[in-house]
Amino acid sequence: MSLVEVKVPDIGDFKDVDVIEVNIKPGDTIEKEQSLLTLESDKASMEVPSDTAGTVKEVRIKAGDKVSQGTVIALVETSGEAQASKEPGKAASAPAPAAASTAGGGVQEIKVPDIGDYKDVPVIEIAVKAGDRVEKEQSLITLESDKATMDVPSPAAGVVKEVKVKVGDTVSEGTVIVLLEGAGAAAPAPKAAAPAPAAAPAAAGAPAPQAGSYSGSADIECDMLVLGAGPGGYSAAFRSADLGMKTVLVERYPTLGGVCLNVGCIPSKALLHTALVMDEVDELAAHGISFGKPQIDLDKLRDFKSGVVKKLTGGLAGMAKARKVEVVTGVGTFVDPHHMEVQGESGKKVVRFKQAIIAAGSQAVKLPFIPEDPRVVDSTGALELPQIPKRMLVIGGGIIGLEMATVYATLGAQIDVVEMLDGLMLGADRDLVKVWEKFNSQRFTSVMLKTKTTAAEAKADGIYVSFEGEKAPAEPQCYDLVLVAVGRSPNGKKIGADKAGVAVTDRGFIEVDKQQRTNVPHIFAIGDVIGQPMLAHKAVHEGHVAAEAAHGEKAYFDALQIPSVAYTDPEVAWAGKTEDQCKAEGIKYGKAVFPWAASGRAIANGRDEGFTKLIFDEETHRVIGGGIVGLNAGDLISEVCLAIEMGADATDIGKTIHPHPTLGESIGMAAELYEGVCTDLPPQKKK
């Protein structure tokens, strides 16, 4: 038996590299190549494997230390045969540029270069296609081993004639990647010394700022810090805790749930439900059942809405406690890449973290010419139900504006909607929106498209608003309440991201890769702060990906669709490719539209104005998109989402037995219609 010093091997030009995790302790039995610790430079994370097997007698470093080549990591007792190499080995390395060899006719075979001991490594991304012009050092493919993700760069410039591999293939040194025309002969490149990053870096965009440096003490230390407790943030925190990471969740407000649960999607749905019931009661007169005029008690309506919110946010607090997630209340800002300062009502706390997930969300956009006045509100203010105005203006014809317009119109307000573009609910196909417009033609006093709001003035009797455009009234109009719903802007510039070295665009967005990593490898970002669509369900999915990637799992955001829903009356929902997108992208598509006028359930409900549309790839007949307009469309769209993700075709859906009579069976009937086998409509041409 002998005692061996295990040292940091050759890690190229890297010096004084941070130790972010120590994977061993005294008494552990380790095998050769087992990871001892994780290092992190400003460019990459890397595992340092053991070059010997034995029993750990002493660990000489701890998380937070800085190490260089030759630093002693641990003392390991070996059996003699398994002594450590006298010459330091190398940490896992990123591949050198791919090797090139002549294939004839001026075409070069670009091969996988020396990638060390790695063999049969999966290809997870192809960065080029036939016809692409590539430059020297440009990434061709991305590989992923059980320890690292690495890009394989081109050794020369040229034009790609053929790609020889596809996603899912496994490759080793010498595997031909592409045929490259115009590339000069290149000798196989030597093995690179730069460490392989734990994940591919985010796409180049905003320049990386100079990170700050914090030398003070920390009040709290954790494995994972999550900034922001909206749906994405609390989901990321809970998933991190479930994976065994000591987790801290920083939230500026006293309750969890963020904008969505507290002042967004949940309270708005409570009010929209109330409005829908009021409308349905009114429509019962046609069934021979009449009620008197509704008596509206705003205080009780507010209490109902608040009760819904309280029930959900209270449940989140309980789940955080059950998972031992430490919630720190206050405004969090980074002070360096591993520390965050949280300013709360009771003072300041500093949290030291190994990894972090930014889930800082967004805020409502303000128009500079709109006066500060209690009669001017954003979506949060509108949900407070300050009054039932006689006349109300909604600036913005998107989903948020139209949802709140629906609520206030049902409560008795006269509603004007103004939108500077040429349509409402942009993003949805126009055929869906037309059904909504026809149904709501009497709900609103005026819908002004292609019209700008140019000025607003607060006076004693109301807010006077001036317009310019196709349907603009000549004189300023007086309103009792004005809702500004023109979008949301990310909070990326409000969290001290630059102090952590995280790049933020001029607009406040943070760019990430498919694992949600920012340009700083141990810091991730999710939700509204990384870009459109700003939707809670997208943020939740991203939060899970970020937590799992931080834990070292092969998790990626690779969704084929992200559904959108307008919870208006009728609801409008869509997922995957729209017809407009297919046309713009040159996709050959087919569609089938099943009208709810042929749906027994829709007719029985007295709501047969809607339809269900499926969009198919013409070659494969697979579902690539869909849209639904009608009662409960937001609930129905989930089957379309699953169909897209699972690669289902028209036969898969059409042959699935749907319950009758339901609105959901309209999806199956649309698939049958596309196949030409639907018997609930006049005969169709069979595909």
N, C-alpha and C positions, 0 to 999 in steps of 0.2 A: 504494500500500500504506500502511496506517496501523496504529498500535498502539492497541488499545482495552482499557480496563479493564472486565472483566466482573465485575459485582457481585451480591451476594445481593439478590434482588428483594423486593417487598413480601410479607412472610410473616405479615401480620396482627399480632396482639398478641405474637407469639413474639419473645423476645430471648435472647441468649446461648445459642443452641441448639447442641447437640453435633454436631460433624461425625463421623460414624461410618464414612464411606467416601469416598475421593477417586477418581474414575473416570478421571482424565486425568493426563498427565505431559508435560513439555516435549517438543516435537517432534510431538505428536499432531495430526492433522488432524481437526477436529470440524465437525459439521453443526449447523445451527440446530435447536433443540429437543432436541439430544443431552444426556443427563444428565451433569452435571459432578461432582456430589457428592451424597451422601445425608446428610440431617440427621435428628436424632431428638430430639423433645421428650418430655415426660412423658406426652403424649397420643397422639403419632403419629410415624410416619416419613414423610419426604417427599423426593422427588427435586427437585433444582434444575437445570432445563434451561438450556442456553445460548441467549441471544437473538441470537446471531450465528454465522456460519460463518467458519472460518479456521484458522490454525495456532497452537497453544499455544506461547508463548515462555517463559512463567514461571508457575509455580503458587505462589500466595501463602499457601496454607493446607495443613494436614495433618490426618490423622485424630486426633481428640482435642481439636482446637481448638474454641472457641466462636465463633459468628458471629451477626450480627444483620443487619437490612436495611441495605444499603449497604456491607457488608464486601466488599473486593476479593477475588475468588476467583482470578482469573488475568489475565495479560496475553495478549491474542490478536491476532495480526497478521491483518488483513482486507484484502480487495481494494478497499474503498472503498464499493461499493454495499451491502455487507453489514455496515455498521457497526452497532454495538450501539445500541439505543434509548436516547435521552437520558433517558427516564423509565423507572424500573425496572418490570419486568413483575411477574407474580404467580406464585408457586409453585403446583403442582397443588393444587386446592382441593376440599374436600368440598362436595357440593351443598347449597344452601340448602333449606329446607322446600319440598316440592313445591307448585307453583302450583295454584290452584283456580279453576274457572270454572263458572257455572251450567249445569246440564244440564236444568233444568225440574223442577217438582214438588218443590222443596226438596232435590233431589239435586245434588251438586257433582261435576264431573269433576276428579279430582286428577291433575295432570300432572307429568311430569319437569321440574324447574326448569332454570334456566341451569346447565349443567355445563361451561362453558368451551368448549374446542375439541373436546371429546369427542363423537363421533357413533357410532351403531350399537354401543352398549356392551352386552355380554351381561348378562342377568339371571341371577345365580347362586343367589339365594334369594328366596322370597316369604315375608314375615313375617306376613301376615294372610290371612284367608279370609272369605268372605261370612258376615255375621252377627256378626263381631267388632266389639267396641267399641274404638275407638282414641282416644288422647289426642293433643293437639297435641305435635309433635316426636317422636312415636313412629315408629320405623322401619317403612316399608312394604315396601321391597324392598332388596336388596343388589345393586350393580352391580360389575363388574370389568373395568377396562381393562387394557391391557398394562403400565400403570405403577402402578395403585393399585386398591384395593377401597374402595367407598364405600356408605354407607347413604343412602337417600332418605327423609327424615322427612316426616310429614304436617304440612300447614300449619294444620290445624284438628282439633278433636275431632268425633267422629260415629260412625255405624254403617256398616260396609262393606256395601254392597248388592251389588256385583259387582266381581270382580277381572278386569281387562282384559288382564293379561299373565301369562305362565307362565315357569318356569325354562327357559332356553335361548333365549328371545326376545332380540332386540336392540332397544334403545330409544335415543332421542335427546331433546333438549329439546322439550317439547310433547307427547310421547307420553302418552296417557291410561293411568294406572296402575290406578286404582280409581274406582268411583262411591261417593261418601260422602254419606249422608243425615244431615241435621242440622248440617252444617257451614255456618258463616256465610260470606258472600262474602269472599274473600281476594284481595288484589292479588298479582301475582307478586312473590315475595320477591327482594330484591337478592342479588347473588352473594356467597357467603360467603367470608370470608378465611381461615378455619381450614384447615390442610393436610389432605389426604386421608390416612388411615392406610394403611400398606402392607397391612394385613389388618383384617378386622372384629375389634373387641375382644372378649375373652371375656365371657360373660354375667355380668351383675352378681351378685355374691355376697358373699364376704368383703370387708370394707373394705380398701383398699390402705394399707399402712403407710408411714410416713415413711422413705424410703431413707437409708442411711448415706452417708458421704463418706470416701473414702480418698485421702490426699495423699502416700503413700509411693511408692517405686519398685517396679517389677515385675521379677521374675526371668525371666518368660516372657511373650511376647506372641503372641496367636493370633487368627485370624478366628473360630473356633468352639471353645467349650469344652463338653464333655459331662461331666456329673457322674453317675457310675454306669456300670459296665461290664457290666450284665446284658444279656440278649438285645436289649432295646430300646436300651440305651445304646451297646453296641459297634456295633450296626447303624446307629444314628444317626451315630456317629463315622466309621465306614467310608464311609457314603454321603456325608457332608460332605467327606471327603478325596477321594472319587472325583469330586466336583463342583468340585474345585480349591481348597477352603478349607484353610488351614493349621489343623490340628485338634489339640487337646489332650484327652486322655481321663483323667479323674480317677477313681481307684478305690481304695477303702480297703483291699481285700484284695490279697495278692500275686499272685493269678491273675485273669484276666479270666473273664467268664461269669456273675458274680453268683450269686444264690441258685439259679437254675434249673440251671446247669451244675455248680456245685460241691456244693450241699447240697439240691437240690430235684428238679426233674423228671427230670434225667438219671440220677443215682444211684438214684433210686427205681425208674425203669424197668429198670435193670440187675437190681435185686433182684426186681422183679415178674416179669421174664423167667425168672429162676432158679426162682421159686416156681411159675410156670406149667409149666415143664418137669418139675419134681418131681411136680406133680399129673397131668400127662399120662402120665408113667411109671407112676404108681400105677394109672391107668385102663387101662393096656394088659393087665392081668390078664383083663379081659373079652374081649380079643382072643386070649387063649391065650398071652400072653407075660408072664412074671412075673420080677420082680427082687427082690433082697433089700432089707431096710430101708435107706434112705439113711444114709450116714455123713456128718455135717455137721462140716466144719472151718471154724469162724467166721473164723479168721485168713485162710484162703485166700479165703473169700467176701468179706471186707473188701478184700483185695488185688484181686480181680476188679473190684469196684465202683470202687475208687480208680483202677485202670488205665483204665477207661472214661472217667472224669472227666479224668484226666491227658491222654489222647489228644486230647480235644476242647479243653481249655483251652490246651494247647500249640499246637494249630493256630491258635487265635485270636491268640496272641502273635505267631506268624509272619505272619499276615495284617495285623496292626497295623503291624508293622515294614515289610512290603512296601508299605504305603500311606503310610508316613512319618507315621503317627499317633503323636504323643508321649504316652506313658503316664506319668502322674505318680501314684505310689502314696502314699496318705495320706487322711486325713479332710478333705474339702473343705467349706468354709463361705464364703458370700458375705460380703464386707465393704462392697460398694457395688454399684451396677448394672453395673459393668464390671470388677470385681476379685473374685478368689476366693483365699482363703488355704487352703493345703493343708498340714496338719500330718502329717509322716511320721516314720519312725523316725530319719532322719538330720537332721531339723530342719524348718524352715518355708520354704515357697516361696509367692510371690504370683504369680498368673497374671492378666494383663490380657487381656480378651477383647472382641471386637466384638459377638458374639452367643453365646448359651448355650442348651443343652438340658438340662433337669433330668430325670434318669432315676434318681432316688434310691431307688426301690423301696419295700419294706415289710418289716415284721418280724412274727413270730408274736405273737399276742395272749396275754398272761399273765392267769391268774385270780388275784385277790388273796388268796384263801383257800387256795391250793395252796402247800404248803411248798417251800422251796428244798432239794432233796435230789437226789442223783445218780440215784435211782430214779424221778424225775419228769422227763420229757423233752418237748421239742417235736419237730416233724418233723425238724429237723436232728439232734437227739440220737438219735432213733429210727433214723436212717440210719447212725449209727455202730455199730449192732448191739452195744451194750454187753454183752448177754447174751441167751440164749433163756429168757425167764421161764416159770415154770410157769403163772402166772396173770397176765394183763395186762388193764388197763382202757384203753379208748380213749374219751376225752371229746370228743364231736363226731362227728356222723354225716354229715359232708360228704365230698368226694372224697378229700382228703388223709388223713383219719382212716381211711377204708375201704380205701384202697390199702395203708397200712402195716399195718392189721389183717389184710389178706390175706397179706402177707409173713410176719408173725409167726405166724399160724395155721398156714401151711404148714410153717414151721420147727418147729412142735410146741407152740406156746403155746395155752393155753385163753384165749379172748378174750371179754370183755364189752364191748359198745358202749352208751354212754349218749348220748341226744340229747334236748334239752329240747323240740324241736318235734315235730310229729306225723308226720314222715316223714324218710326218708334221702334224700341227694342232692337236696335242694330245688333247683328250677330245671328238672329233667327232668320230663317227663310221667310220671304214676304207672304207666301201663301198662308203660313201660320198666323202671322200678324193681322192679315186681312180679316180672318174670322174674328179675332179679338176686336178689331176696329168696328166691324159691323155690329157685333153684340153690344158694344159700349157707345154706339153712336149717340144715344140719348142720355148717357150717364154724365158726360162732361159738356159744359156750355160751349167751349171752344178748344180746338187742338190746332195750334199754329206751327206748321212745319216750315223749314227754310226761313226761320225768323230768329233774329238776334235780340237779346235783351241788352239795351244800350245804356240805360240810366235808371236810377231809382232814387226817390226822395221821400224821406219820412215826414209826414205832416200829422196834425192832430187827428184828422179823420181817417187816416190810412197811409199805406205805402203807395206812392204814385210811381208807376213803372212805364218806361218808354220802350218801344219796340221798333225794329227796322227789318223789313223783309216782305216776303210774298203775301203773307196774311196779316201783316202788322196793322193794327188800328192806327189811325192818324194822330190821335191824341193820347197822352198818358192815361193809363187806366189805374183806378184806385182799388186796392185790395186790403182786406182786414188781416190776412196772413199770407206770407210768401215763404214757400219752401224752396231752398236751393239744393238741388240734387243733380249736380253736374259731374259727379265722379269722386274718386278718392285718390289721395297721394300717399306714397309710402313714407314710413318714418325712419328710413335708413340714415338720414343725416342728423338724427336727434339722439343717437345712442353712443356717441364717441367712438364710432367704428374705426376711425382713422388711428386712434390710440392703440387699437388691437392689430393694426396693419391691414384691416379689411377694406378692400376697394369698394367704393360707392359711386354710382353714376351721378351725373349732374341732376338728374330727376329724383335721386334718392333711392334707387333700386340697388340691390346687391346681387351680383351675378354668381351663379353656382354651377356645379357640374351635375351629372346624373345621380350622384350620391348626396347631393345637396351641400357639398363642400364649397366654401368660399376660396379665395386665393390663399387664405391661411389654412393649412390642411386640417388643423384640429378645431376649426370653427365652421359651423354649418349655418345655413339660413333657410327658412321656409316661409310659406304663406304670402300675404300681400306684399311683403317687403322685397320679394324676388320677382314680382311681375304678374301680369295677367295670365289667366283670369283670377280675380281676387274673390275666391270662393272658399268657404269654410271646409267643405269636403275635400277640396284639393289640398289645403293646408294640413288636414289630419293625415292624409296619405303621405305627404312629404315629411311630416313629423315622425311617422313610423320609420320611413326610409332613413332619415338622418340618425335616429337613435340606434337603429340596427347597424348602419354603416360605422358609426362611432364605436360600436361594440366589436367591430371586426368582421361582421357578416357581409355576405355578397348581396347587398340590398341596393336596388336602383329604382329611380322613378322612371318607369317605362310605360306609363298608361297610354292606351290607344285612344282613349276618349275621356273627356271631363264634362259631365252633364251640366246644363244650365236650366234654371227654372224661374219663370216669372209667376209668382203666386197671386196673380190677379184673378179676375173672374171674367171669362174662363182662364184657367191656367194655361201657360205656354211652356213647353219643355222640349229640349233637343239635346242630342248627344252625337259624338263622332262627327263625320263630315256632313256639312250642309250642302244643299244643291249649289249655292253660290260658291262655296269653296271648291267643289268638284269642277265647276266650270272654270274657275280661275286657275286651277292647277292642271287642267287638261285631263282630268280623270274620266274615263269612259264608264258611265254609271247608268243604272236603270233604277226606276222607282215604282212603288205601288202605294196607292192612297186608298185606304178604306174609310168611306164616309160613315160617320156615326148615325146618319139618317137611316142606315141599314142595321144598326145595333139595337137589339131588343131592349137591353138594359138602359141605353141612352134615351130611347123613346119613353120607356117607363119612368125614367127620372125627369122627363120633361126638358132634357138638355141634350138635344141631338144636333147642336150647331157645329160640333167639332169633327175632327178626323184624325186618323193615325197614318203616318207616312213612314215607310222604310226605304232606305237607299242602299243599293247593292252594287258591288263591283260586277260589271257586265261579263267579265271573263270567268270569274270563279263563283259568282252568285252569292258570295259572302256578304253579310251585312256590314256596311262601313259607316252607316249613319241612320238617324231617324229623328222624327219630330212628331209631337202630339199636341193638339190644342183641344181643350175641353175640360170638363170636371175631373179633378184629381189627376191631371196630366203629369204632375210632378212625381206622384207615386207610381204611375204606370211606366215611366221612362226607364226604370231600373232594369226591366227585362231586355230592353234594347241595349243598355250599357253592357250587360252580361254577354249578350249575343256578339257584340263587337269584340270584347276582350277574349272570348272563347273561339273566335273565328267561325261562328255558326253561319250556315248558309240558309237559303230560303226553305229548303226541305227540312232542315233541323227544326226550324221554328214552326213551320206549317204542320209537320207530323207530330209535334208536341200537343197533347190533348189539353186544351184550356177549359176551365170551368165555364158553364153556360147557365144563366145569362150574366155576363160580366163585361165591364169596359175593357178588361185586360185581354179578352179573346179577340179584340180588334187587331191586336198585334199578330196573332196567329192567322187571322183572316187576310191581313195585308200581305203576309208571306205567301199564303195560298194564291192570292190574287196575282202576285208576281210570277208564280209558277204556272198560272193559268188553270188552277184546279178549284177555285173558290166557288161554292154553290150558294152563297148568300147574296150574290150580285148577278146581273145578267151575264151570259157566257162571255168569257175572255179568250183571247188568243193564247194558246199554250206555248210556254217557252221551250 
